Amino acid sequence: MKENGLNEKWSHKFILGYTDTETVMLDFDNTPFKDVMYWCNRAMKWFKLEGFIILRSSENNYHAVFNRKLSWSENMRIVAWVSLLSNNPMLQKYHLMQCIKEGSTLRVSPKNDKPSPRIVYKYGSLDGQVKEFLSYRKQVKNIMRKMSREAEEEEKCLQCPFLWQDEAPFDKEEDYG
């Protein structure tokens, strides 16, 4: 697996994400990068969010994580503001889903044929909520690497012939103990 997440092979059927109530996170689906940049800069300046990172989750799909810690209601007010002013229906849907769950979530692992989101832009101060997000993301990537290595080792083990020629281990009742 590569560190940047672009070429990870993830054979597991689950998706790992980061959920938080105090971090402004936006999920821009089917949105050009220049529009993502515009709305991130505008929100950061208007709400004094200190800084942000943008991650590319797949072609023309981006995640944004802002640095300043906020209450849940302030967080959702900002997500609503961006989703309504940008007139982005997918971001509006994201906002509604986060309200229903009472926590904002962004994917950090691969999903189907999509790689892990990769950082494509950083701006401003990143020592608060962004740092926390990146720390979690790093832990998840380490776990994914370990799981992939273990799966590869297990696959190699399953392909090895038995060391026993005429009998498999524990084929006698007394061996089960």
Secondary structure, DSSP 8 states (H G I E B T S, - for coil): --TTSTT-----S---EEEESSS-EEEE-S--HHHHHHHHHHHHHHHT--EEEEEEEETTEEEEEESS---HHHHHHHHHHHHHHTT-HHHHHHHHHHHHHTSEEEE-S-BTTB---EEEEEEE--SSHHHHHHHHHHHHHHHHHHHHHHHHHHHHHHHS--S-SS--TT-SGGGG-
